[in-house]
Amino acid sequence: MRIAVSGSIATDHLMTFPGRFADQLVADQLHTVSLSFLVDALDVRRGGVGANIAFGMGQLGTQPILVGAAGADFDEYRAWLDRHGVDTQSVRISETLHTARFVCTTDADHNQIGSFYTGAMSEARLIELKTVADRVGGLDLVLIGADDPEAMMRHTEECRARSIPFAADFSQQIARMDGEEIRLLLDGATYLFSNEYEKGLIESKTGWTDAEILSRVGHRVTTLGAQGVRIERVGEAPIEVGCPEEERKADPTGVGDAFRAGFLSGLAWGVSLERAAQVGCMLATLVIETVGTQEYQLRRAHFMDRFTKAYGHDAAAEVQAHLG
């Protein structure tokens, strides 16, 4: 199964604030906020939702095709992704702009404040999926993740026009989208990904009820934080999968991307939706235990030991057959 992952490619500058953001906010002064946080740590990491998802899929051996735009400073990052099983030949390199950058501060309660510089990401709108499909011999699924908004729209329209199944995954871009844009981007999606908060925001902005949205997509996949994930289909009972036990909680950045990487890898293997969700939750657990979105190591024996403990021997045997 050939899966293309379109989305942002970025570097992450991750900082840790030892206090609580909430303690620094004055209720009657929120209209004129001017705050500076003295942080304890800075980690510079590879990131971007498209690259994060593709990296996780590469770790699981499913050879994803990364579709996005980066700057001339991408060479080292490209080599890293290539070494970890990602096809980067469809990444567009800008001649004038730097690779996008995410700057994020996390407080003691794991709340986050972040800013995103788009840079070369704005050129993702110039990428044609037909060129990608022709190079690899066709596409079975395209994940349309947070990216340049015009790129997201173009990729969605092209998938519809060429009858390529697609997954809608707005994540960080949902805050800037209006209801009409969201309606256009999700209508007809084979999968719609969101967390629980984004789920409510999608319904609020589109004016569509939960049932109306579900009728317009094949599957609605809602991540529930520590409670795992829920998968819904019209006329079917929801599938609910819990998360494995965490060894520690280091950094929540990229956890959602890791879930998607595991879930999409399960689809590529042809396992059930429940198994795919279990793989996604296991991979997400590895990421929350690590600072950075691509700094975890997928040691297969360790992965399978923990997967077995969380989901049982039968589930593990099925996944082991594909993981190798």
Secondary structure, DSSP 8 states (H G I E B T S, - for coil): --EEEE---EEEEEEE-SS-GGGG--GGGGGG-------SEEEEEEE-HHHHHHHHHHHTT---EEEEEE-GGGHHHHHHHHHTT-B-TTEEE-SS---EEEEEEE-TTS-EEEEEE-GGGGGGGG--HHHHHHHHT--SEEEE-S--HHHHHHHHHHHHHTT--EEEE-GGGGGG--HHHHHHHHTT-SEEEEEHHHHHHHHHHH---HHHHHHHSSEEEEE-GGG-EEEE-TTS--EEE-----S-----TTHHHHHHHHHHHHHHHT--HHHHHHHHHHHHHHHHTSSSSS-----HHHHHHHHHHHH-HHHHHHHHHHH-
